[in-house]
Amino acid sequence: MHQSVEVSGQSLELLPERAVFWVEQQMLLVADAHFGKAASFRARGVPVPEATTAENLLRLTRLVALWKPKRVVFLGDFAHAREASTDPTRGELAAWRGRHPGLGLTLVRGNHDDPGGDLPAALGIDVEEEPWPVGRLALCHHPQDHEELYVLAGHLHPAYRLAGRANETARLPCFWFRDRSGVLPAFGAFTGALTIRASRGERIYLAGPERVHALPLEGFRR
């Protein structure tokens, strides 16, 4: 179940798949997909799980089918590294693109995108530099302040740790809304996370497996 929030007069649907649907622009926003990250680790001799790109693309397919966006915007770090550009990864991305030929795709360039090299032209992805102003928001990879617009960004991979009454703990990816910027959780299945602490007035929404939860949660202390 998604959670509806409003920033700068814009309606955002926060999705448990760790993405945002921007209603007014009919855009699906995805931060830090890191396609091919596991492949880049394996290329360096590190044994890590396989099929993470397929998992990410399957979730993206489901979101596109459900929300029917006009455009998907990747808020930086589309690919993890140059080693991520393996034949299997390129093939999976090309096959996915072939199934969505009319869907607009845009990448707001992040810190992992330059080392990863240029995107294959066949993917048909427009590339923008941050901050990219769209309507009443500025889309970025790095969280930052903008003189006029509210910023939506990624990069930090935010997560929030909860402690229960029996001292049990849980750490979940989260959407973090501050005064002038909001940070999306990492979309990629094989990414780390930064545990954050919210200040007074900030809003935290936890991305659970099936629904997005607004803090505070009954039974847990912050």
Secondary structure, DSSP 8 states (H G I E B T S, - for coil): --EEEEETTEEEEEETTTEEEETTTTEEEE----BTHHHHHHHTT----S-HHHHHHHHHHHHHHHH--SEEEE-S-SB--GGG--HHHHHHHHHHHHH-TT-EEEEE--TTTTTT----GGG-EEEE-SSEEETTEEE-SS----SSSEEEE-SS-EEEEEEETTS-EEEEEEEEE-SSEEE-----SS---EE----TT-EEEEE-SS-EEESS-TTEE-
